[in-house]
Amino acid sequence: MSTPGATNLITVRVPAKVNLELRVGPPREDGFHELATVFHAVALFDDLTVELADDVSIVVDGPEAELVPTDGTNLAVRAAHLLAERAGVTDGVRMHLVKGIPVAGGMAGGSADAAAALVACDHLWNTGLDREELHALAAELGSDVPFALLGGTAIGTGRGEVLSPALARGEYHWVVAMAGRGLSTPEVYREIDRLRDAGQAPEPPTDLSVSPQLMQALRAGDADGLGAALSNDLQAAAVSLDPALERTLSIGRKVGALGALVSGSGPTVVFLARDNGHALDIAVALTASGGVSEVRRTIGPVGGARLVEPVRG
C-alpha cells in the first residue's frame, strides 16, 4: 500500500538498446536460446508516466502506438501486476506511455517499458525494493528487461538476463534506420534454427562468449575497431524474413559507416558513424533511398531507466 503523502505522479524515461554483438547458441530445453551478447543503451527513449488508480491500465501515444497492446499482454502492465503481487500492494496504477523506441524493431522497446513500469511503480507505491530485487523481477519478465534497468554497456549471458558491466570508454554516434514494419522475435529465432538445420547459416558457436576484439575496442574507445567487430547471429534470419534489409545495410556501408548490423531480432538497422557530421551523411543517404520509414541519429551509451519530471499537457 502506498504511503500517505507519497508522490502521486511519476515519470520514468528508459532507453532503447543495441546488441553490439549477439551470439546465439542452440535451443535449450526450456525453448530459449543460450546467448552471449554485449548490450549498449542508446538515446532513443520511451517515457512512462504513472499515477494512482483503482486498477491497472495503460494508454499509449507516439509513433506506431496503435501496434502496442494495452491489455494484460503489455509488458508494462505485466510488470505492474508482478510488482504489486510481490510487494503486497493493493493500489492500482494508470500508465501513460509515450513511445520513442521503434515498435517490434529489435531495440527492446517492450522490455524497456517493463523496466520503466518497475521503477515508476516502485516509487509510486513506495515499495522500497532495492536494485537487486527489481533486477530479479525484471528477469522474470523478459531477457532484455534487466539491461533496461542498468543501461550503459554490459555483457549479457544466459538468456541475456545475467549482466556484467563492460569496461567501455567514449561516446559513439549511431544512425538508426527504421523499417516501418515489425518482425516477431520468436519467429526470427525459429528462422535461425531453420537456416542452421538446412546448412544455410553457420552452426551455433561452440565457444559461446563475446569477442575479445570487440571488448578491446570498447576499452580503448576505438570506434573503428568497434565497427569492425559488430556482429549479430540473428542477422541472417532477419534478412531471410525481410530481404529488403540487405539493401538498407548496403546503403550505409557505401556511405562509409564504420559498422552496420541488424539490431537484435530486427528489422531496425543501425550504423556506427565516425562523428556527428558523418552520421548526418549516412542519415541523408538512407532517407534519400526511400527504403526506410524513418531515420534517427543518436548517441550511446546512456543510463538505464531513471526518474524525470513529468511533462504536463
N, C-alpha and C positions, 0 to 999 in steps of 0.2 A: 504493500500500500504506500502511496506517496506521502511524503512528509508535508504537513501544513506549511505554507509559505514557500515551498519549492517553486522554482521557475516553471511556468506553465507553457512556455513556447520555446522550443529548442530547434536550432538548425545545425545540421552536420553536413559538411562537404567531404566528398570521397572521390579519389582519383580512379582513372582507368589504368589498366596495366598492359604492358607489352611483355611477351616472353622473348628475351634476347636469345635464349636457346631453349628448345623444348625437345627432349629425348624421350621417346615413348617405348616402353617395354611391352611384352605380350600381355594379353588379358589375364587378370588374376581370377581366382575362384569366385570373388565377390562381384565380378563383372567390370571392375575398374581396371585401369592400366597403371602399372608402376611407372613413375615419372622421375626424371631429373631435369630441373628447369632453373632458369635464372629469371626471376620476376623483376620488372622495372616499372615504377609508377610514373605516369606522365600527367601533365597538367590539362587533362580533359576531365571535367568534373560533373557529377550529379550532386544536387542539393536536396536534402530531405529535411522538411520542417514538420515537427510533431507537436501536438497539444493533447491535453487530457480529453477523454471521451468515455462514453458508456461501453463501447465495443471497439473492435479493431477494424479500421478501414483505411483505404488509400485512394487518392486521386493522382493522376499523372499528367504532366504537361511537358511540352518540349518536342523536339524532332522525333517523329515516329512513336509518339506517345500512345497512339492507338494500338500499337503492337505489344504493349506491355500489359500483361494480365493484371486485373485488380481484384481477383478473388483469392481464395486460400492457397493458390499455387504461386502467388507472387512471393519472391524470396524475402522481401522486407516484411510482409505480413507474417510469413512463417517465422522470421527472426523475432518479431514482437511477441508472438504466441509462445515461442520457446523460452524467451527470457521471462515472460510473465509466469509461466509454469514453474520454472526452476527457482525463481525468486519469491514465489508466493504472492504475486501481485494480482489484485482484483480489478484495478482500474483498466480502462481501455485506452486506446490512442487513435487519434485521427492524424493520418500522414499525408503530406503533400510533397510529391516527388517531382522535381524539375530535371528532366534528362538533358545531359550534355555529352554523355558517353554513348557511342553507337549501340543500337539495339541489335542483339544477335550478331554482333560484329567481331567476336573473338577477343574483346577487350575487358571481359568480366564485368559488364555493367550490372547484371543481376546480382552477382556476388558482392559488388561494391555497395549496392543498395541494402543488402542484408547486413553488411558491416555497419553502414550508416544507421540502420534501424537499431542495432545492438547498442551503439554508442549513444544515440539520441534517447532511446527509451530508458537506458540505464540512468541517464541524467534526469529525465522527466520524472521517472518513478522513484528516483533516489535509492536504487537497489544497492549501490555501493560495491558492485563487483570490481575486483581488480583486473588488470590486463590479462593475467593468465586465465582467469575464469571466463572472461569474454572470448579469449582465444579458443578455449575448449568448446564453447557454444558455437563459435564461428566454424570450427572444424566439423561439427555435426551438420551444419547447414550446407556446406559445399567445399570443394577442394580449394577454390580461389578466395574464399571469404577471409581466412586468416591474414592473407597478404594485404587485402584491402584495409585491414586494421593497422597493419605495420607500415606499409608504404616504403619508399626508398628503393633500394636494390637488395634482393635477397635470393638465396638458393632455396629451392623447394624440392623436397623428396617425398616418398610415399605416393599419395595421390596429388601431391603438391601442397598439402596442408602442414607438413613438417618443415619449419622455416629456420634458416640460419642467415643472419645479416651478412651481406657480402662486403668485402673491403673494396670500396669504389671511390674514385676521385673524379671531380669535374662535373660539368653540366653538358648535356647533349641536346642537339637540335634535331627534331623529328618532324617529318611530314606524314600526315595520316590521310589516306585515301579511302573514302567510304564508298561501298559498292551500291548502296541503296536497296539492298536485298540481304536477307539473312541466310545463315547456314546453321543447321541444327548440330550442336556439339556431339550428341550421341551418334548422329548419322556420319559425321566426319570420322569419329573413332571406328565405327563399323567399316567405313571405306578404307581406312589404312590397314585394317586387318584383312580385308578382301584383297587389296593390292598386294600385300605381303604373301598371302596364301597363293596368289596367282603368279608370283615371281615378278610383279611389276613395280615393286618398291623394295628397297633394301630390307633385309631381315632385321628384327629387333636387335638393338645393341646388346652384346654380352656383358660389356662393362658399362653399366648404367650410371654414369657420372658426368658432371659438367666439364666442358672443355677447358684445359689449362690455358690455352691461348686466349680464350675469352676472359677468363678471370685475370690473367696478366694484363690485358688491355684495360680492364676496369680499374685495376690497382694503379696503373700508370696514367689514367686519364687519357688514353690513346684512342681517339675517335677513329682513325684509320684502321688500327688493329681491331677495334670492336666491330667496325663494319664488316671486315673480312671474316670475322668469327661468328656472325649471326647465323643461326640455323634453326630449323623447325621441322621435325619429323612428320608433322601433320600437313605440311605444305602440299605434298604430292596428292594427298587425299582431298584437300580443299580445291586444288586446281582440277582434279578429276571430276569433282562435282560441279565446279563452276569454272570452265576453261577460260572465260574472259579475264580471270585473274592474272593469267600469264602475260597478257598484253599490258596490263597495268604495271606489273613488275618490270617489264621490258622498257616501258617509257621512263620510269625513274632511273633505271640503270643507264640509259642513253644520256641522261642529263648529268651523269656523274655521281649519283648517290653513292655514298661510301658503303652502304649495305642496303639490302631490300629483302623483305620477307613478309609472308602472310602472318598476321597477328593471331597467335593461338589457333583456334579452330576456324578462323576466318569468318567472313570474307574481307574484313578490313585489311588493307596492306599498309605497311609502314616503311619509311625510308629514313636513313640516317644521313644528315647533311653536315657539311664542314662548319657552317655558321649560319646566322640568320639570313644573310643575303643568298647563300646557296639554297637554303630551304625555300626561299621565295621563288628562285628559278625552278626548282623541282615542282613546287605547287602550281606555278603558271603552266608548265608543260602538261601536268596531269589534268588541270582544268580545261586546257585547250583540246585535249584528246577527246573529250565528250564521253569518255567511258566510265566516269565515276560520278556519283551523285553529289559529293561534297569533298572538299579538301581543306584540311586544317593544319596549321603549323603549331607546334607545341614544344615544350622542353621537359626534360627529366634528369634526375629523379626528383620527385616531390614526396612530401609526407603522406601518411595514411589518413584515415577518417579523423576529422577534427571538428570541434565546435566553431561555428561562425555566427555573426549576428544575423538574425533572420531578416529577409527582405520583405517589407510590408507593402502590399499593393494598394 
